């Protein structure tokens, strides 16, 4: 089963967080989203419990995007420190699932940037979130 079929809800949760930041910061580009997805992949690929400094981003928009997407990822992991808590009946997922979803989203960024330019991905996901 593909990531889209198995974890569509997670993909949509993450993309909704991206869309909400894009609405607040319309100057965001697909490149910004790709860099944030890369940072999140790095974050969740580390062994659980290992500490590292949060990434530094050159713009406030990227930092906001990272923070909002990370909240969603932590929520889906069932992190008790997340400001969002899983509803009853929704099971937490593994870090591996989050990484797989982020990698799939990064591929989507590449695809839609090629088709639609600097904001092809952002404009595409806005129609679905």
MOPAC internal coordinates of N, CA, C and O (Angstrom, degrees):
PM7 1SCF
backbone

  N    0.0000 0     0.00 0     0.00 0    0    0    0
  C    1.4481 1     0.00 0     0.00 0    1    0    0
  C    1.5382 1   108.68 1     0.00 0    2    1    0
  O    1.2310 1   120.55 1   -40.47 1    3    2    1
  N    1.3303 1   116.55 1   139.53 1    3    2    1
  C    1.4614 1   120.78 1  -178.21 1    5    3    2
  C    1.5308 1   110.82 1   -77.98 1    6    5    3
  O    1.2310 1   121.43 1   -17.06 1    7    6    5
  N    1.3221 1   114.87 1   162.94 1    7    6    5
  C    1.4678 1   120.56 1   177.39 1    9    7    6
  C    1.5298 1   109.70 1   -58.63 1   10    9    7
  O    1.2310 1   120.84 1   139.27 1   11   10    9
  N    1.3397 1   116.00 1   -40.73 1   11   10    9
  C    1.4675 1   119.55 1  -179.57 1   13   11   10
  C    1.5230 1   111.53 1   -61.35 1   14   13   11
  O    1.2310 1   120.68 1   138.34 1   15   14   13
  N    1.3274 1   116.31 1   -41.66 1   15   14   13
  C    1.4635 1   120.23 1  -178.19 1   17   15   14
  C    1.5269 1   111.66 1   -71.69 1   18   17   15
  O    1.2310 1   120.99 1   138.72 1   19   18   17
  N    1.3178 1   115.70 1   -41.28 1   19   18   17
  C    1.4609 1   119.92 1  -173.97 1   21   19   18
  C    1.5324 1   113.54 1   -82.21 1   22   21   19
  O    1.2310 1   120.50 1   148.05 1   23   22   21
  N    1.3360 1   116.65 1   -31.95 1   23   22   21
  C    1.4708 1   119.54 1  -172.07 1   25   23   22
  C    1.5290 1   112.86 1  -131.98 1   26   25   23
  O    1.2310 1   120.53 1  -143.48 1   27   26   25
  N    1.3161 1   116.59 1    36.52 1   27   26   25
  C    1.4616 1   120.74 1  -179.76 1   29   27   26
  C    1.5257 1   111.55 1   -55.36 1   30   29   27
  O    1.2310 1   120.44 1   141.76 1   31   30   29
  N    1.3252 1   116.77 1   -38.24 1   31   30   29
  C    1.4668 1   120.20 1  -179.16 1   33   31   30
  C    1.5238 1   111.87 1   -62.35 1   34   33   31
  O    1.2310 1   120.27 1   141.10 1   35   34   33
  N    1.3222 1   117.08 1   -38.90 1   35   34   33
  C    1.4717 1   120.50 1   179.65 1   37   35   34
  C    1.5220 1   109.73 1   -69.32 1   38   37   35
  O    1.2310 1   120.58 1   135.86 1   39   38   37
  N    1.3306 1   116.49 1   -44.14 1   39   38   37
  C    1.4647 1   120.07 1   177.87 1   41   39   38
  C    1.5287 1   109.89 1   -57.50 1   42   41   39
  O    1.2310 1   120.47 1   135.61 1   43   42   41
  N    1.3172 1   116.70 1   -44.39 1   43   42   41
  C    1.4671 1   120.63 1   179.83 1   45   43   42
  C    1.5240 1   111.93 1   -66.79 1   46   45   43
  O    1.2310 1   120.22 1   141.89 1   47   46   45
  N    1.3302 1   117.19 1   -38.11 1   47   46   45
  C    1.4720 1   120.02 1   177.36 1   49   47   46
  C    1.5246 1   110.45 1   -59.93 1   50   49   47
  O    1.2310 1   120.64 1   132.78 1   51   50   49
  N    1.3274 1   116.39 1   -47.22 1   51   50   49
  C    1.4703 1   120.38 1  -178.11 1   53   51   50
  C    1.5238 1   109.85 1   -66.05 1   54   53   51
  O    1.2310 1   120.39 1   134.78 1   55   54   53
  N    1.3338 1   116.86 1   -45.22 1   55   54   53
  C    1.4615 1   119.33 1  -179.38 1   57   55   54
  C    1.5287 1   111.86 1   -65.28 1   58   57   55
  O    1.2310 1   119.91 1   148.31 1   59   58   57
  N    1.3049 1   117.77 1   -31.69 1   59   58   57
  C    1.4727 1   119.91 1   175.89 1   61   59   58
  C    1.5230 1   110.96 1   -63.93 1   62   61   59
  O    1.2310 1   120.75 1   141.96 1   63   62   61
  N    1.3343 1   116.17 1   -38.04 1   63   62   61
  C    1.4683 1   118.86 1   177.72 1   65   63   62
  C    1.5266 1   110.37 1   -65.90 1   66   65   63
  O    1.2310 1   120.54 1   142.08 1   67   66   65
  N    1.3244 1   116.58 1   -37.92 1   67   66   65
  C    1.4690 1   120.86 1   178.02 1   69   67   66
  C    1.5276 1   109.71 1   -64.73 1   70   69   67
  O    1.2310 1   120.59 1   134.09 1   71   70   69
  N    1.3048 1   116.48 1   -45.91 1   71   70   69
  C    1.4666 1   120.92 1  -179.61 1   73   71   70
  C    1.5252 1   111.57 1   -60.77 1   74   73   71
  O    1.2310 1   120.52 1   140.03 1   75   74   73
  N    1.3247 1   116.61 1   -39.97 1   75   74   73
  C    1.4695 1   118.84 1  -179.17 1   77   75   74
  C    1.5267 1   111.25 1   -64.78 1   78   77   75
  O    1.2310 1   120.27 1   142.06 1   79   78   77
  N    1.3239 1   117.09 1   -37.94 1   79   78   77
  C    1.4673 1   119.92 1   177.37 1   81   79   78
  C    1.5300 1   110.14 1   -70.74 1   82   81   79
  O    1.2310 1   120.27 1   141.23 1   83   82   81
  N    1.3189 1   117.09 1   -38.77 1   83   82   81
  C    1.4694 1   121.23 1   178.72 1   85   83   82
  C    1.5305 1   110.84 1   -60.64 1   86   85   83
  O    1.2310 1   120.19 1   141.65 1   87   86   85
  N    1.3092 1   117.24 1   -38.35 1   87   86   85
  C    1.4703 1   120.04 1   178.02 1   89   87   86
  C    1.5271 1   111.38 1   -64.54 1   90   89   87
  O    1.2310 1   120.70 1   145.25 1   91   90   89
  N    1.3260 1   116.27 1   -34.75 1   91   90   89
  C    1.4677 1   120.83 1   179.19 1   93   91   90
  C    1.5274 1   112.02 1   -80.00 1   94   93   91
  O    1.2310 1   120.84 1   151.63 1   95   94   93
  N    1.3328 1   116.00 1   -28.37 1   95   94   93
  C    1.4692 1   122.10 1  -176.41 1   97   95   94
  C    1.5303 1   109.25 1  -131.35 1   98   97   95
  O    1.2310 1   120.02 1  -102.89 1   99   98   97
  N    1.3317 1   117.57 1    77.11 1   99   98   97
  C    1.4667 1   120.15 1  -175.17 1  101   99   98
  C    1.5294 1   114.36 1   -65.21 1  102  101   99
  O    1.2310 1   120.00 1   172.64 1  103  102  101
  N    1.3091 1   117.61 1    -7.36 1  103  102  101
  C    1.4594 1   120.37 1   177.52 1  105  103  102
  C    1.5317 1   112.27 1   -81.11 1  106  105  103
  O    1.2310 1   119.76 1   173.40 1  107  106  105
  N    1.3392 1   118.05 1    -6.60 1  107  106  105
  C    1.4631 1   121.30 1   177.04 1  109  107  106
  C    1.5187 1   110.11 1   -57.15 1  110  109  107
  O    1.2310 1   121.15 1   -31.03 1  111  110  109
  N    1.3281 1   115.41 1   148.97 1  111  110  109
  C    1.4582 1   120.86 1   175.40 1  113  111  110
  C    1.5254 1   109.16 1  -124.77 1  114  113  111
  O    1.2310 1   121.49 1   -11.28 1  115  114  113
  N    1.3137 1   114.75 1   168.72 1  115  114  113
  C    1.4604 1   119.76 1   176.62 1  117  115  114
  C    1.5290 1   110.84 1   -59.86 1  118  117  115
  O    1.2310 1   120.37 1   145.89 1  119  118  117
  N    1.3252 1   116.90 1   -34.11 1  119  118  117
  C    1.4664 1   120.43 1   178.24 1  121  119  118
  C    1.5290 1   110.25 1   -59.82 1  122  121  119
  O    1.2310 1   120.08 1   138.27 1  123  122  121
  N    1.3227 1   117.45 1   -41.73 1  123  122  121
  C    1.4686 1   120.97 1   177.61 1  125  123  122
  C    1.5272 1   110.57 1   -59.97 1  126  125  123
  O    1.2310 1   120.86 1   135.26 1  127  126  125
  N    1.3247 1   115.96 1   -44.74 1  127  126  125
  C    1.4666 1   120.49 1  -179.62 1  129  127  126
  C    1.5245 1   110.01 1   -63.40 1  130  129  127
  O    1.2310 1   120.56 1   136.07 1  131  130  129
  N    1.3162 1   116.53 1   -43.93 1  131  130  129
  C    1.4658 1   120.17 1  -179.97 1  133  131  130
  C    1.5280 1   111.07 1   -60.45 1  134  133  131
  O    1.2310 1   120.03 1   137.00 1  135  134  133
  N    1.3314 1   117.55 1   -43.00 1  135  134  133
  C    1.4686 1   120.54 1   179.21 1  137  135  134
  C    1.5313 1   110.73 1   -63.43 1  138  137  135
  O    1.2310 1   120.20 1   141.26 1  139  138  137
  N    1.3172 1   117.23 1   -38.74 1  139  138  137
  C    1.4690 1   120.86 1   178.73 1  141  139  138
  C    1.5237 1   110.25 1   -68.14 1  142  141  139
  O    1.2310 1   120.02 1   136.05 1  143  142  141
  N    1.3283 1   117.56 1   -43.95 1  143  142  141
  C    1.4662 1   119.35 1   176.53 1  145  143  142
  C    1.5271 1   110.32 1   -59.18 1  146  145  143
  O    1.2310 1   120.16 1   138.53 1  147  146  145
  N    1.3293 1   117.29 1   -41.47 1  147  146  145
  C    1.4741 1   120.57 1   177.65 1  149  147  146
  C    1.5275 1   111.09 1   -59.54 1  150  149  147
  O    1.2310 1   120.53 1   135.72 1  151  150  149
  N    1.3254 1   116.60 1   -44.28 1  151  150  149
  C    1.4728 1   120.53 1  -179.89 1  153  151  150
  C    1.5270 1   111.01 1   -64.73 1  154  153  151
  O    1.2310 1   120.32 1   141.33 1  155  154  153
  N    1.3172 1   117.00 1   -38.67 1  155  154  153
  C    1.4657 1   120.45 1   178.84 1  157  155  154
  C    1.5283 1   111.16 1   -69.26 1  158  157  155
  O    1.2310 1   120.28 1   141.62 1  159  158  157
  N    1.3134 1   117.08 1   -38.38 1  159  158  157
  C    1.4676 1   120.49 1   176.47 1  161  159  158
  C    1.5202 1   109.38 1   -60.81 1  162  161  159
  O    1.2310 1   120.81 1   135.51 1  163  162  161
  N    1.3133 1   116.05 1   -44.49 1  163  162  161
  C    1.4713 1   120.11 1   177.92 1  165  163  162
  C    1.5315 1   110.54 1   -61.47 1  166  165  163
  O    1.2310 1   120.61 1   136.09 1  167  166  165
  N    1.3260 1   116.45 1   -43.91 1  167  166  165
  C    1.4715 1   122.16 1  -179.64 1  169  167  166
  C    1.5271 1   111.58 1   -59.44 1  170  169  167
  O    1.2310 1   120.31 1   131.52 1  171  170  169
  N    1.3093 1   117.02 1   -48.48 1  171  170  169
  C    1.4670 1   120.15 1  -174.47 1  173  171  170
  C    1.5267 1   113.34 1   -86.50 1  174  173  171
  O    1.2310 1   120.01 1   173.16 1  175  174  173
  N    1.3223 1   117.59 1    -6.84 1  175  174  173
  C    1.4689 1   121.02 1   174.65 1  177  175  174
  C    1.5239 1   111.57 1   -84.74 1  178  177  175
  O    1.2310 1   120.81 1   161.75 1  179  178  177
  N    1.3345 1   116.06 1   -18.25 1  179  178  177
  C    1.4706 1   119.76 1   177.26 1  181  179  178
  C    1.5213 1   109.42 1   -67.82 1  182  181  179
  O    1.2310 1   120.21 1   -27.81 1  183  182  181
  N    1.3220 1   117.21 1   152.19 1  183  182  181
  C    1.4689 1   118.86 1   176.38 1  185  183  182
  C    1.5306 1   110.61 1   -59.02 1  186  185  183
  O    1.2310 1   121.23 1   -38.82 1  187  186  185
  N    1.3155 1   115.26 1   141.18 1  187  186  185
  C    1.4625 1   120.36 1   179.91 1  189  187  186
  C    1.5223 1   109.83 1   -59.40 1  190  189  187
  O    1.2310 1   120.71 1   -43.69 1  191  190  189
  N    1.3097 1   116.25 1   136.31 1  191  190  189
  C    1.4593 1   121.36 1   179.19 1  193  191  190
  C    1.5145 1   113.76 1    91.85 1  194  193  191
  O    1.2310 1   119.92 1   166.28 1  195  194  193
  N    1.3415 1   117.76 1   -13.72 1  195  194  193
  C    1.4629 1   118.75 1   178.24 1  197  195  194
  C    1.5244 1   108.39 1   -77.12 1  198  197  195
  O    1.2310 1   121.09 1   -39.00 1  199  198  197
  N    1.2872 1   115.52 1   141.00 1  199  198  197
  C    1.4637 1   121.65 1  -176.12 1  201  199  198
  C    1.5252 1   110.40 1   -99.00 1  202  201  199
  O    1.2310 1   121.07 1   -37.33 1  203  202  201
  N    1.3060 1   115.57 1   142.67 1  203  202  201
  C    1.4583 1   120.64 1   171.35 1  205  203  202
  C    1.5191 1   107.65 1  -153.08 1  206  205  203
  O    1.2310 1   121.51 1   -23.28 1  207  206  205
  N    1.3032 1   114.71 1   156.72 1  207  206  205
  C    1.4635 1   119.52 1   178.28 1  209  207  206
  C    1.5239 1   108.89 1   -70.21 1  210  209  207
  O    1.2310 1   120.01 1   -36.71 1  211  210  209
  N    1.3178 1   117.58 1   143.29 1  211  210  209
  C    1.4647 1   118.72 1   176.80 1  213  211  210
  C    1.5269 1   109.84 1   -62.61 1  214  213  211
  O    1.2310 1   120.25 1   -31.29 1  215  214  213
  N    1.3123 1   117.12 1   148.71 1  215  214  213
  C    1.4679 1   119.17 1  -178.61 1  217  215  214
  C    1.5274 1   110.97 1   -65.28 1  218  217  215
  O    1.2310 1   121.72 1   -28.88 1  219  218  217
  N    1.3062 1   114.32 1   151.12 1  219  218  217
  C    1.4662 1   119.91 1   174.82 1  221  219  218
  C    1.5196 1   107.69 1  -101.33 1  222  221  219
  O    1.2310 1   120.97 1   -44.06 1  223  222  221
  N    1.3144 1   115.75 1   135.94 1  223  222  221
  C    1.4532 1   120.59 1  -178.72 1  225  223  222
  C    1.5184 1   109.35 1  -116.75 1  226  225  223
  O    1.2310 1   120.27 1   -32.17 1  227  226  225
  N    1.3394 1   117.09 1   147.83 1  227  226  225
  C    1.4657 1   120.10 1  -177.10 1  229  227  226
  C    1.5226 1   114.13 1   -73.15 1  230  229  227
  O    1.2310 1   120.24 1   165.60 1  231  230  229
  N    1.3353 1   117.15 1   -14.40 1  231  230  229
  C    1.4631 1   118.95 1  -179.00 1  233  231  230
  C    1.5244 1   111.00 1  -131.69 1  234  233  231
  O    1.2310 1   121.42 1   -25.88 1  235  234  233
  N    1.3045 1   114.89 1   154.12 1  235  234  233
  C    1.4669 1   121.90 1   176.28 1  237  235  234
  C    1.5294 1   110.33 1   -62.63 1  238  237  235
  O    1.2310 1   120.76 1   144.88 1  239  238  237
  N    1.3309 1   116.15 1   -35.12 1  239  238  237
  C    1.4605 1   120.72 1  -178.14 1  241  239  238
  C    1.5248 1   111.32 1   -63.73 1  242  241  239
  O    1.2310 1   120.57 1   135.47 1  243  242  241
  N    1.3313 1   116.51 1   -44.53 1  243  242  241
  C    1.4685 1   119.55 1   178.80 1  245  243  242
  C    1.5189 1   110.80 1   -65.45 1  246  245  243
  O    1.2310 1   120.46 1   139.86 1  247  246  245
  N    1.3171 1   116.72 1   -40.14 1  247  246  245
  C    1.4677 1   119.99 1   178.85 1  249  247  246
  C    1.5295 1   110.23 1   -62.56 1  250  249  247
  O    1.2310 1   120.37 1   137.97 1  251  250  249
  N    1.3351 1   116.89 1   -42.03 1  251  250  249
  C    1.4660 1   120.79 1   178.56 1  253  251  250
  C    1.5222 1   110.83 1   -64.95 1  254  253  251
  O    1.2310 1   120.70 1   139.06 1  255  254  253
  N    1.3145 1   116.27 1   -40.94 1  255  254  253
  C    1.4584 1   120.90 1   179.15 1  257  255  254
  C    1.5271 1   110.80 1   -63.84 1  258  257  255
  O    1.2310 1   120.72 1   135.48 1  259  258  257
  N    1.3224 1   116.22 1   -44.52 1  259  258  257
  C    1.4717 1   120.50 1   178.35 1  261  259  258
  C    1.5304 1   110.34 1   -60.52 1  262  261  259
  O    1.2310 1   120.44 1   132.45 1  263  262  261
  N    1.3158 1   116.76 1   -47.55 1  263  262  261
  C    1.4686 1   120.73 1  -177.39 1  265  263  262
  C    1.5268 1   111.19 1   -61.00 1  266  265  263
  O    1.2310 1   120.42 1   135.57 1  267  266  265
  N    1.3174 1   116.80 1   -44.43 1  267  266  265
  C    1.4677 1   119.87 1  -177.13 1  269  267  266
  C    1.5281 1   111.27 1   -70.17 1  270  269  267
  O    1.2310 1   120.02 1   137.73 1  271  270  269
  N    1.3235 1   117.57 1   -42.27 1  271  270  269
  C    1.4702 1   120.12 1   179.19 1  273  271  270
  C    1.5244 1   110.68 1   -67.34 1  274  273  271
  O    1.2310 1   120.22 1   144.42 1  275  274  273
  N    1.3231 1   117.19 1   -35.58 1  275  274  273
  C    1.4675 1   120.80 1   179.08 1  277  275  274
  C    1.5303 1   110.57 1   -65.74 1  278  277  275
  O    1.2310 1   119.96 1   141.32 1  279  278  277
  N    1.3126 1   117.68 1   -38.68 1  279  278  277
  C    1.4672 1   120.62 1   176.71 1  281  279  278
  C    1.5289 1   109.80 1   -57.87 1  282  281  279
  O    1.2310 1   120.71 1   136.19 1  283  282  281
  N    1.3277 1   116.25 1   -43.81 1  283  282  281
  C    1.4661 1   120.30 1  -179.98 1  285  283  282
  C    1.5254 1   110.70 1   -65.43 1  286  285  283
  O    1.2310 1   120.24 1   136.16 1  287  286  285
  N    1.3286 1   117.15 1   -43.84 1  287  286  285
  C    1.4671 1   120.13 1   178.90 1  289  287  286
  C    1.5262 1   110.74 1   -62.21 1  290  289  287
  O    1.2310 1   120.36 1   134.55 1  291  290  289
  N    1.3200 1   116.92 1   -45.45 1  291  290  289
  C    1.4712 1   120.56 1   179.03 1  293  291  290
  C    1.5283 1   111.05 1   -63.02 1  294  293  291
  O    1.2310 1   120.56 1   141.25 1  295  294  293
  N    1.3160 1   116.54 1   -38.75 1  295  294  293
  C    1.4678 1   121.64 1   176.41 1  297  295  294
  C    1.5246 1   110.31 1   -58.54 1  298  297  295
  O    1.2310 1   120.41 1   133.25 1  299  298  297
  N    1.3433 1   116.82 1   -46.75 1  299  298  297
  C    1.4656 1   120.00 1  -178.12 1  301  299  298
  C    1.5273 1   111.97 1   -70.81 1  302  301  299
  O    1.2310 1   120.65 1   157.04 1  303  302  301
  N    1.3376 1   116.37 1   -22.96 1  303  302  301
  C    1.4678 1   120.60 1   174.62 1  305  303  302
  C    1.5291 1   111.60 1   -77.65 1  306  305  303
  O    1.2310 1   120.44 1   167.43 1  307  306  305
  N    1.3227 1   116.76 1   -12.57 1  307  306  305
  C    1.4647 1   120.64 1  -177.29 1  309  307  306
  C    1.5115 1   112.71 1    78.28 1  310  309  307
  O    1.2310 1   120.21 1  -154.54 1  311  310  309
  N    1.3271 1   117.21 1    25.46 1  311  310  309
  C    1.4635 1   122.23 1  -179.42 1  313  311  310
  C    1.5303 1   109.65 1   -62.41 1  314  313  311
  O    1.2310 1   120.10 1   -58.78 1  315  314  313
  N    1.3317 1   117.42 1   121.22 1  315  314  313
  C    1.4699 1   119.50 1  -178.73 1  317  315  314
  C    1.5302 1   112.89 1   -65.72 1  318  317  315
  O    1.2310 1   119.77 1   161.19 1  319  318  317
  N    1.3361 1   118.05 1   -18.81 1  319  318  317
  C    1.4634 1   121.21 1   178.98 1  321  319  318
  C    1.5276 1   112.68 1   -87.79 1  322  321  319
  O    1.2310 1   120.28 1   174.61 1  323  322  321
  N    1.3209 1   117.08 1    -5.39 1  323  322  321
  C    1.4636 1   120.67 1  -179.82 1  325  323  322
  C    1.5261 1   109.73 1   -68.59 1  326  325  323
  O    1.2310 1   120.09 1   -37.97 1  327  326  325
  N    1.3383 1   117.44 1   142.03 1  327  326  325
  C    1.4666 1   119.35 1   176.48 1  329  327  326
  C    1.5325 1   112.25 1   -67.34 1  330  329  327
  O    1.2310 1   120.40 1   162.72 1  331  330  329
  N    1.3219 1   116.85 1   -17.28 1  331  330  329
  C    1.4652 1   121.81 1   175.97 1  333  331  330
  C    1.5187 1   108.38 1  -105.12 1  334  333  331
  O    1.2310 1   119.99 1   -41.52 1  335  334  333
  N    1.2987 1   117.62 1   138.48 1  335  334  333
  C    1.4631 1   121.24 1   179.59 1  337  335  334
  C    1.5243 1   109.63 1  -116.57 1  338  337  335
  O    1.2310 1   121.42 1   -38.11 1  339  338  337
  N    1.3303 1   114.90 1   141.89 1  339  338  337
  C    1.4602 1   120.36 1   179.58 1  341  339  338
  C    1.5256 1   110.51 1   -62.62 1  342  341  339
  O    1.2310 1   120.27 1   -45.81 1  343  342  341
  N    1.3192 1   117.08 1   134.19 1  343  342  341
  C    1.4610 1   118.73 1   175.59 1  345  343  342
  C    1.5299 1   110.49 1   -70.34 1  346  345  343
  O    1.2310 1   120.73 1   -21.82 1  347  346  345
  N    1.2913 1   116.20 1   158.18 1  347  346  345
  C    1.4571 1   121.59 1   178.21 1  349  347  346
  C    1.5216 1   109.23 1   -55.88 1  350  349  347
  O    1.2310 1   121.15 1   -47.16 1  351  350  349
  N    1.3138 1   115.41 1   132.84 1  351  350  349
  C    1.4570 1   120.71 1   178.37 1  353  351  350
  C    1.5114 1   114.62 1    95.71 1  354  353  351
  O    1.2310 1   119.61 1   163.26 1  355  354  353
  N    1.3176 1   118.36 1   -16.74 1  355  354  353
  C    1.4599 1   121.25 1   177.71 1  357  355  354
  C    1.5177 1   107.96 1   -96.05 1  358  357  355
  O    1.2310 1   120.93 1   -63.59 1  359  358  357
  N    1.3110 1   115.83 1   116.41 1  359  358  357
  C    1.4591 1   121.27 1  -176.83 1  361  359  358
  C    1.5265 1   111.06 1   -83.24 1  362  361  359
  O    1.2310 1   120.12 1   -35.26 1  363  362  361
  N    1.3312 1   117.38 1   144.74 1  363  362  361
  C    1.4606 1   119.62 1   174.63 1  365  363  362
  C    1.5264 1   110.06 1   -66.65 1  366  365  363
  O    1.2310 1   121.14 1   -24.76 1  367  366  365
  N    1.3202 1   115.42 1   155.24 1  367  366  365
  C    1.4621 1   121.06 1   177.00 1  369  367  366
  C    1.5236 1   108.96 1  -108.49 1  370  369  367
  O    1.2310 1   120.71 1    -9.98 1  371  370  369
  N    1.3133 1   116.24 1   170.02 1  371  370  369
  C    1.4644 1   121.49 1  -179.73 1  373  371  370
  C    1.5269 1   110.79 1   -85.07 1  374  373  371
  O    1.2310 1   121.44 1   -16.02 1  375  374  373
  N    1.3097 1   114.84 1   163.98 1  375  374  373
  C    1.4634 1   120.82 1   175.17 1  377  375  374
  C    1.5276 1   110.18 1   -60.76 1  378  377  375
  O    1.2310 1   120.68 1   145.23 1  379  378  377
  N    1.3330 1   116.31 1   -34.77 1  379  378  377
  C    1.4621 1   120.83 1   179.46 1  381  379  378
  C    1.5299 1   110.92 1   -62.09 1  382  381  379
  O    1.2310 1   120.50 1   141.53 1  383  382  381
  N    1.3192 1   116.65 1   -38.47 1  383  382  381
  C    1.4653 1   120.62 1   177.83 1  385  383  382
  C    1.5262 1   109.88 1   -65.99 1  386  385  383
  O    1.2310 1   120.35 1   136.51 1  387  386  385
  N    1.3182 1   116.93 1   -43.49 1  387  386  385
  C    1.4710 1   120.33 1   178.53 1  389  387  386
  C    1.5263 1   110.07 1   -60.68 1  390  389  387
  O    1.2310 1   120.13 1   135.45 1  391  390  389
  N    1.3261 1   117.35 1   -44.55 1  391  390  389
  C    1.4679 1   120.99 1   179.50 1  393  391  390
  C    1.5272 1   110.17 1   -62.58 1  394  393  391
  O    1.2310 1   120.00 1   136.22 1  395  394  393
  N    1.3244 1   117.61 1   -43.78 1  395  394  393
  C    1.4670 1   120.73 1   178.81 1  397  395  394
  C    1.5301 1   110.69 1   -60.44 1  398  397  395
  O    1.2310 1   120.39 1   138.31 1  399  398  397
  N    1.3183 1   116.87 1   -41.69 1  399  398  397
  C    1.4659 1   120.88 1   178.24 1  401  399  398
  C    1.5272 1   111.06 1   -64.79 1  402  401  399
  O    1.2310 1   120.28 1   135.98 1  403  402  401
  N    1.3133 1   117.06 1   -44.02 1  403  402  401
  C    1.4694 1   120.49 1   179.75 1  405  403  402
  C    1.5252 1   111.36 1   -64.48 1  406  405  403
  O    1.2310 1   120.36 1   141.50 1  407  406  405
  N    1.3203 1   116.92 1   -38.50 1  407  406  405
  C    1.4706 1   119.93 1   177.51 1  409  407  406
  C    1.5244 1   110.40 1   -65.51 1  410  409  407
  O    1.2310 1   120.44 1   141.01 1  411  410  409
  N    1.3193 1   116.77 1   -38.99 1  411  410  409
  C    1.4667 1   120.04 1   177.80 1  413  411  410
  C    1.5250 1   110.34 1   -64.85 1  414  413  411
  O    1.2310 1   120.48 1   138.89 1  415  414  413
  N    1.3191 1   116.69 1   -41.11 1  415  414  413
  C    1.4643 1   120.22 1   178.03 1  417  415  414
  C    1.5232 1   111.35 1   -65.71 1  418  417  415
  O    1.2310 1   120.25 1   142.81 1  419  418  417
  N    1.3174 1   117.13 1   -37.19 1  419  418  417
  C    1.4687 1   120.17 1   178.06 1  421  419  418
  C    1.5339 1   110.16 1   -63.13 1  422  421  419
  O    1.2310 1   120.27 1   139.78 1  423  422  421
  N    1.3396 1   117.09 1   -40.22 1  423  422  421
  C    1.4709 1   119.94 1   176.55 1  425  423  422
  C    1.5327 1   110.41 1   -62.96 1  426  425  423
  O    1.2310 1   120.90 1   142.64 1  427  426  425
  N    1.3201 1   115.88 1   -37.36 1  427  426  425
  C    1.4614 1   120.09 1   178.17 1  429  427  426
  C    1.5298 1   111.11 1   -64.53 1  430  429  427
  O    1.2310 1   120.59 1   140.52 1  431  430  429
  N    1.3249 1   116.48 1   -39.48 1  431  430  429
  C    1.4734 1   120.24 1   176.38 1  433  431  430
  C    1.5248 1   109.29 1   -57.38 1  434  433  431
  O    1.2310 1   120.42 1   131.52 1  435  434  433
  N    1.3321 1   116.80 1   -48.48 1  435  434  433
  C    1.4675 1   120.46 1  -178.79 1  437  435  434
  C    1.5247 1   111.47 1   -59.93 1  438  437  435
  O    1.2310 1   120.69 1   135.37 1  439  438  437
  N    1.3189 1   116.28 1   -44.63 1  439  438  437
  C    1.4690 1   121.47 1  -178.91 1  441  439  438
  C    1.5241 1   111.23 1   -61.27 1  442  441  439
  O    1.2310 1   120.63 1   129.55 1  443  442  441
  N    1.3318 1   116.40 1   -50.45 1  443  442  441
  C    1.4625 1   119.72 1  -174.34 1  445  443  442
  C    1.5258 1   112.79 1   -76.16 1  446  445  443
  O    1.2310 1   120.05 1   155.54 1  447  446  445
  N    1.3251 1   117.52 1   -24.46 1  447  446  445
  C    1.4642 1   119.68 1   174.17 1  449  447  446
  C    1.5242 1   109.40 1   -67.89 1  450  449  447
  O    1.2310 1   120.66 1   137.82 1  451  450  449
  N    1.3341 1   116.34 1   -42.18 1  451  450  449
  C    1.4713 1   119.82 1   178.22 1  453  451  450
  C    1.5237 1   110.91 1   -62.61 1  454  453  451
  O    1.2310 1   120.44 1   141.75 1  455  454  453
  N    1.3160 1   116.77 1   -38.25 1  455  454  453
  C    1.4704 1   120.54 1  -178.13 1  457  455  454
  C    1.5202 1   113.21 1   -78.74 1  458  457  455
  O    1.2310 1   120.41 1   141.97 1  459  458  457
  N    1.3396 1   116.81 1   -38.03 1  459  458  457
  C    1.4613 1   119.08 1  -169.94 1  461  459  458
  C    1.5133 1   116.43 1  -121.20 1  462  461  459
  O    1.2310 1   120.07 1  -174.46 1  463  462  461
  N    1.3305 1   117.48 1     5.54 1  463  462  461
  C    1.4570 1   119.06 1   178.52 1  465  463  462
  C    1.5208 1   113.62 1    87.12 1  466  465  463
  O    1.2310 1   120.98 1    18.17 1  467  466  465
  N    1.3256 1   115.74 1  -161.83 1  467  466  465
  C    1.4738 1   123.22 1  -171.66 1  469  467  466
  C    1.5213 1   115.16 1   -54.96 1  470  469  467
  O    1.2310 1   120.38 1   153.27 1  471  470  469
  N    1.2979 1   116.88 1   -26.73 1  471  470  469
  C    1.4676 1   121.04 1  -179.36 1  473  471  470
  C    1.5322 1   111.56 1  -125.75 1  474  473  471
  O    1.2310 1   120.76 1  -155.30 1  475  474  473
  N    1.3085 1   116.15 1    24.70 1  475  474  473
  C    1.4665 1   120.38 1  -178.78 1  477  475  474
  C    1.5177 1   112.62 1   -59.40 1  478  477  475
  O    1.2310 1   120.57 1   134.98 1  479  478  477
  N    1.3248 1   116.52 1   -45.02 1  479  478  477
  C    1.4668 1   120.87 1   179.46 1  481  479  478
  C    1.5239 1   110.59 1   -67.44 1  482  481  479
  O    1.2310 1   120.46 1   132.29 1  483  482  481
  N    1.3136 1   116.73 1   -47.71 1  483  482  481
  C    1.4670 1   120.49 1  -178.57 1  485  483  482
  C    1.5263 1   111.22 1   -60.50 1  486  485  483
  O    1.2310 1   120.65 1   137.97 1  487  486  485
  N    1.3227 1   116.36 1   -42.03 1  487  486  485
  C    1.4626 1   119.45 1   178.87 1  489  487  486
  C    1.5241 1   111.07 1   -68.26 1  490  489  487
  O    1.2310 1   120.36 1   142.95 1  491  490  489
  N    1.3269 1   116.92 1   -37.05 1  491  490  489
  C    1.4633 1   120.87 1   178.72 1  493  491  490
  C    1.5273 1   111.55 1   -63.84 1  494  493  491
  O    1.2310 1   120.14 1   130.15 1  495  494  493
  N    1.3340 1   117.33 1   -49.85 1  495  494  493
  C    1.4713 1   118.79 1  -175.28 1  497  495  494
  C    1.5262 1   112.11 1   -70.68 1  498  497  495
  O    1.2310 1   120.45 1   155.92 1  499  498  497
  N    1.3183 1   116.75 1   -24.08 1  499  498  497
  C    1.4697 1   119.43 1   177.57 1  501  499  498
  C    1.5185 1   111.75 1   -60.19 1  502  501  499
  O    1.2310 1   120.58 1   149.02 1  503  502  501
  N    1.3255 1   116.49 1   -30.98 1  503  502  501
  C    1.4630 1   120.73 1  -179.67 1  505  503  502
  C    1.5249 1   112.53 1   -73.77 1  506  505  503
  O    1.2310 1   120.11 1   163.72 1  507  506  505
  N    1.3386 1   117.40 1   -16.28 1  507  506  505
  C    1.4641 1   120.77 1  -173.78 1  509  507  506
  C    1.5196 1   114.33 1  -116.90 1  510  509  507
  O    1.2310 1   119.98 1   177.72 1  511  510  509
  N    1.3133 1   117.65 1    -2.28 1  511  510  509
  C    1.4684 1   118.98 1  -178.63 1  513  511  510
  C    1.5180 1   110.18 1  -120.70 1  514  513  511
  O    1.2310 1   120.10 1   180.00 1  515  514  513

